[in-house]
Amino acid sequence: MDFRGESQEEFEKTYQFLREIKFYKMHVFKYSPRKGTKAAQMKGQIDGKIKEERSKKLIALSNQYQKEYHEKYVGKEVEILLEEEKNGYYQGHTKNYILALVKSQKNLENKMIRGKCIEASMDSIFLETSQCNTNVTNT
């Protein structure tokens, strides 16, 4: 985003398009000129403050849509591959690569489990241990 000469109107069109598409997650990168390139010498470079504002706006939109996507899983059963324990939670991923966390006294590392999603955040979904089918399989 913010390649030289991008007007506010063009940015707003991009923003509205992204609102309609509702990507699960966006990687937002501000254009930055590189010394010695033709683009660095072109007129119409975007002011750094404007780039920062636009970047924050797109990141906020991405965060909103990512959390909304995760919230769709609350109350649903999911299957996850638990990879490691961190800070009292076993962490793993669903089939579509959503980070999932499970609190458990059992060693669930490298296990496939099914469980009911009880909570969602922007970064992950949470499964309740009592809801987990701990008839686990080794991977």
Phi and psi restraints in degrees (value plus and minus 20) as a CYANA .aco file:
   2 ASP   PHI      47.4    87.4
   2 ASP   PSI      11.0    51.0
   3 PHE   PHI     -83.2   -43.2
   3 PHE   PSI     130.0   170.0
   4 ARG   PHI     -63.4   -23.4
   4 ARG   PSI     117.1   157.1
   5 GLY   PHI      62.1   102.1
   5 GLY   PSI     -20.5    19.5
   6 GLU   PHI     -87.1   -47.1
   6 GLU   PSI      98.2   138.2
   7 SER   PHI     -98.2   -58.2
   7 SER   PSI     145.7   185.7
   8 GLN   PHI     -81.9   -41.9
   8 GLN   PSI     -57.5   -17.5
   9 GLU   PHI     -82.8   -42.8
   9 GLU   PSI     -63.1   -23.1
  10 GLU   PHI     -84.8   -44.8
  10 GLU   PSI     -61.8   -21.8
  11 PHE   PHI     -81.5   -41.5
  11 PHE   PSI     -63.9   -23.9
  12 GLU   PHI     -83.1   -43.1
  12 GLU   PSI     -56.1   -16.1
  13 LYS   PHI     -83.0   -43.0
  13 LYS   PSI     -63.6   -23.6
  14 THR   PHI     -81.4   -41.4
  14 THR   PSI     -64.7   -24.7
  15 TYR   PHI     -81.1   -41.1
  15 TYR   PSI     -65.4   -25.4
  16 GLN   PHI     -84.3   -44.3
  16 GLN   PSI     -59.6   -19.6
  17 PHE   PHI     -80.1   -40.1
  17 PHE   PSI     -65.8   -25.8
  18 LEU   PHI     -85.5   -45.5
  18 LEU   PSI     -52.6   -12.6
  19 ARG   PHI     -84.8   -44.8
  19 ARG   PSI     -57.4   -17.4
  20 GLU   PHI     -91.9   -51.9
  20 GLU   PSI     -60.9   -20.9
  21 ILE   PHI     -89.4   -49.4
  21 ILE   PSI     -59.9   -19.9
  22 LYS   PHI      36.2    76.2
  22 LYS   PSI      38.1    78.1
  23 PHE   PHI     -78.9   -38.9
  23 PHE   PSI     127.0   167.0
  24 TYR   PHI     -80.9   -40.9
  24 TYR   PSI     -64.3   -24.3
  25 LYS   PHI    -172.5  -132.5
  25 LYS   PSI     120.4   160.4
  26 MET   PHI    -140.0  -100.0
  26 MET   PSI     120.9   160.9
  27 HIS   PHI    -120.3   -80.3
  27 HIS   PSI      93.1   133.1
  28 VAL   PHI    -120.1   -80.1
  28 VAL   PSI     104.0   144.0
  29 PHE   PHI    -148.7  -108.7
  29 PHE   PSI     110.1   150.1
  30 LYS   PHI    -103.3   -63.3
  30 LYS   PSI     117.1   157.1
  31 TYR   PHI     -84.7   -44.7
  31 TYR   PSI     113.6   153.6
  32 SER   PHI    -154.4  -114.4
  32 SER   PSI     106.6   146.6
  33 PRO   PHI     -85.3   -45.3
  33 PRO   PSI     124.3   164.3
  34 ARG   PHI    -129.6   -89.6
  34 ARG   PSI     108.6   148.6
  35 LYS   PHI     -74.8   -34.8
  35 LYS   PSI     115.4   155.4
  36 GLY   PHI      69.4   109.4
  36 GLY   PSI     -23.6    16.4
  37 THR   PHI    -117.6   -77.6
  37 THR   PSI     137.1   177.1
  38 LYS   PHI     -83.2   -43.2
  38 LYS   PSI     -59.2   -19.2
  39 ALA   PHI     -80.9   -40.9
  39 ALA   PSI     -53.9   -13.9
  40 ALA   PHI     -86.3   -46.3
  40 ALA   PSI     -45.1    -5.1
  41 GLN   PHI    -115.3   -75.3
  41 GLN   PSI     -25.7    14.3
  42 MET   PHI     -92.0   -52.0
  42 MET   PSI     129.0   169.0
  43 LYS   PHI     -96.8   -56.8
  43 LYS   PSI     142.1   182.1
  44 GLY   PHI      66.5   106.5
  44 GLY   PSI       4.1    44.1
  45 GLN   PHI     -82.1   -42.1
  45 GLN   PSI     123.4   163.4
  46 ILE   PHI    -103.7   -63.7
  46 ILE   PSI     115.1   155.1
  47 ASP   PHI     -80.0   -40.0
  47 ASP   PSI     121.2   161.2
  48 GLY   PHI     -77.6   -37.6
  48 GLY   PSI     -56.9   -16.9
  49 LYS   PHI     -86.4   -46.4
  49 LYS   PSI     -58.9   -18.9
  50 ILE   PHI     -86.2   -46.2
  50 ILE   PSI     -63.2   -23.2
  51 LYS   PHI     -78.2   -38.2
  51 LYS   PSI     -64.0   -24.0
  52 GLU   PHI     -83.1   -43.1
  52 GLU   PSI     -64.0   -24.0
  53 GLU   PHI     -81.4   -41.4
  53 GLU   PSI     -65.8   -25.8
  54 ARG   PHI     -84.7   -44.7
  54 ARG   PSI     -62.2   -22.2
  55 SER   PHI     -80.1   -40.1
  55 SER   PSI     -67.1   -27.1
  56 LYS   PHI     -80.5   -40.5
  56 LYS   PSI     -59.0   -19.0
  57 LYS   PHI     -84.5   -44.5
  57 LYS   PSI     -62.5   -22.5
  58 LEU   PHI     -91.4   -51.4
  58 LEU   PSI     -58.0   -18.0
  59 ILE   PHI     -84.7   -44.7
  59 ILE   PSI     -60.3   -20.3
  60 ALA   PHI     -82.0   -42.0
  60 ALA   PSI     -61.0   -21.0
  61 LEU   PHI     -84.2   -44.2
  61 LEU   PSI     -64.6   -24.6
  62 SER   PHI     -79.6   -39.6
  62 SER   PSI     -66.1   -26.1
  63 ASN   PHI     -81.1   -41.1
  63 ASN   PSI     -61.4   -21.4
  64 GLN   PHI     -81.3   -41.3
  64 GLN   PSI     -68.1   -28.1
  65 TYR   PHI     -89.8   -49.8
  65 TYR   PSI     -53.7   -13.7
  66 GLN   PHI     -85.0   -45.0
  66 GLN   PSI     -63.8   -23.8
  67 LYS   PHI     -85.3   -45.3
  67 LYS   PSI     -62.8   -22.8
  68 GLU   PHI     -80.1   -40.1
  68 GLU   PSI     -60.1   -20.1
  69 TYR   PHI     -83.1   -43.1
  69 TYR   PSI     -65.5   -25.5
  70 HIS   PHI     -83.8   -43.8
  70 HIS   PSI     -57.4   -17.4
  71 GLU   PHI     -83.3   -43.3
  71 GLU   PSI     -43.2    -3.2
  72 LYS   PHI     -85.1   -45.1
  72 LYS   PSI     -37.4     2.6
  73 TYR   PHI    -109.9   -69.9
  73 TYR   PSI     -34.5     5.5
  74 VAL   PHI     -80.0   -40.0
  74 VAL   PSI     109.5   149.5
  75 GLY   PHI      68.6   108.6
  75 GLY   PSI     -26.7    13.3
  76 LYS   PHI    -122.9   -82.9
  76 LYS   PSI     133.1   173.1
  77 GLU   PHI    -107.5   -67.5
  77 GLU   PSI     117.0   157.0
  78 VAL   PHI    -152.9  -112.9
  78 VAL   PSI     137.7   177.7
  79 GLU   PHI    -128.1   -88.1
  79 GLU   PSI     113.8   153.8
  80 ILE   PHI    -155.5  -115.5
  80 ILE   PSI     131.8   171.8
  81 LEU   PHI    -120.7   -80.7
  81 LEU   PSI      93.2   133.2
  82 LEU   PHI    -105.5   -65.5
  82 LEU   PSI     107.9   147.9
  83 GLU   PHI    -124.8   -84.8
  83 GLU   PSI     -58.7   -18.7
  84 GLU   PHI    -180.7  -140.7
  84 GLU   PSI     144.2   184.2
  85 GLU   PHI    -123.6   -83.6
  85 GLU   PSI     111.4   151.4
  86 LYS   PHI    -162.5  -122.5
  86 LYS   PSI     108.9   148.9
  87 ASN   PHI      32.9    72.9
  87 ASN   PSI      19.8    59.8
  88 GLY   PHI      64.0   104.0
  88 GLY   PSI     -17.2    22.8
  89 TYR   PHI    -143.8  -103.8
  89 TYR   PSI     117.9   157.9
  90 TYR   PHI    -102.8   -62.8
  90 TYR   PSI     113.5   153.5
  91 GLN   PHI    -134.9   -94.9
  91 GLN   PSI     121.6   161.6
  92 GLY   PHI    -181.8  -141.8
  92 GLY   PSI    -186.9  -146.9
  93 HIS   PHI    -153.9  -113.9
  93 HIS   PSI     127.7   167.7
  94 THR   PHI     -95.3   -55.3
  94 THR   PSI     156.5   196.5
  95 LYS   PHI     -80.7   -40.7
  95 LYS   PSI     -49.5    -9.5
  96 ASN   PHI    -122.8   -82.8
  96 ASN   PSI       6.6    46.6
  97 TYR   PHI      45.7    85.7
  97 TYR   PSI      16.0    56.0
  98 ILE   PHI    -108.5   -68.5
  98 ILE   PSI     110.4   150.4
  99 LEU   PHI     -85.6   -45.6
  99 LEU   PSI     108.3   148.3
 100 ALA   PHI    -145.5  -105.5
 100 ALA   PSI     121.6   161.6
 101 LEU   PHI    -141.3  -101.3
 101 LEU   PSI     119.1   159.1
 102 VAL   PHI    -155.6  -115.6
 102 VAL   PSI     107.8   147.8
 103 LYS   PHI    -111.6   -71.6
 103 LYS   PSI     105.9   145.9
 104 SER   PHI    -174.3  -134.3
 104 SER   PSI     126.4   166.4
 105 GLN   PHI    -103.0   -63.0
 105 GLN   PSI     -41.9    -1.9
 106 LYS   PHI     -98.5   -58.5
 106 LYS   PSI     133.2   173.2
 107 ASN   PHI     -99.3   -59.3
 107 ASN   PSI      89.9   129.9
 108 LEU   PHI    -129.1   -89.1
 108 LEU   PSI      -9.7    30.3
 109 GLU   PHI     -81.5   -41.5
 109 GLU   PSI     113.5   153.5
 110 ASN   PHI      43.1    83.1
 110 ASN   PSI      13.4    53.4
 111 LYS   PHI    -137.0   -97.0
 111 LYS   PSI     128.5   168.5
 112 MET   PHI    -117.6   -77.6
 112 MET   PSI     108.2   148.2
 113 ILE   PHI    -154.5  -114.5
 113 ILE   PSI     140.7   180.7
 114 ARG   PHI    -134.4   -94.4
 114 ARG   PSI     118.6   158.6
 115 GLY   PHI    -177.6  -137.6
 115 GLY   PSI     146.7   186.7
 116 LYS   PHI    -115.1   -75.1
 116 LYS   PSI     109.4   149.4
 117 CYS   PHI     -93.7   -53.7
 117 CYS   PSI     106.8   146.8
 118 ILE   PHI    -130.9   -90.9
 118 ILE   PSI     -34.4     5.6
 119 GLU   PHI    -179.0  -139.0
 119 GLU   PSI     133.4   173.4
 120 ALA   PHI    -156.4  -116.4
 120 ALA   PSI     126.0   166.0
 121 SER   PHI    -148.4  -108.4
 121 SER   PSI    -197.5  -157.5
 122 MET   PHI     -85.4   -45.4
 122 MET   PSI     -54.7   -14.7
 123 ASP   PHI    -111.1   -71.1
 123 ASP   PSI     -45.9    -5.9
 124 SER   PHI    -180.6  -140.6
 124 SER   PSI     155.6   195.6
 125 ILE   PHI    -138.3   -98.3
 125 ILE   PSI     137.1   177.1
 126 PHE   PHI    -141.3  -101.3
 126 PHE   PSI     117.1   157.1
 127 LEU   PHI    -133.0   -93.0
 127 LEU   PSI     119.7   159.7
 128 GLU   PHI    -104.2   -64.2
 128 GLU   PSI     113.5   153.5
 129 THR   PHI     -75.5   -35.5
 129 THR   PSI     -63.0   -23.0
 130 SER   PHI     -86.0   -46.0
 130 SER   PSI     -39.2     0.8
 131 GLN   PHI    -110.1   -70.1
 131 GLN   PSI     -28.2    11.8
 132 CYS   PHI     -99.0   -59.0
 132 CYS   PSI     117.2   157.2
 133 ASN   PHI    -101.7   -61.7
 133 ASN   PSI      84.3   124.3
 134 THR   PHI    -111.7   -71.7
 134 THR   PSI      -2.5    37.5
 135 ASN   PHI     -96.1   -56.1
 135 ASN   PSI      57.3    97.3
 136 VAL   PHI    -106.2   -66.2
 136 VAL   PSI     139.9   179.9
 137 THR   PHI    -142.1  -102.1
 137 THR   PSI     122.6   162.6
 138 ASN   PHI     -96.3   -56.3
 138 ASN   PSI     128.0   168.0
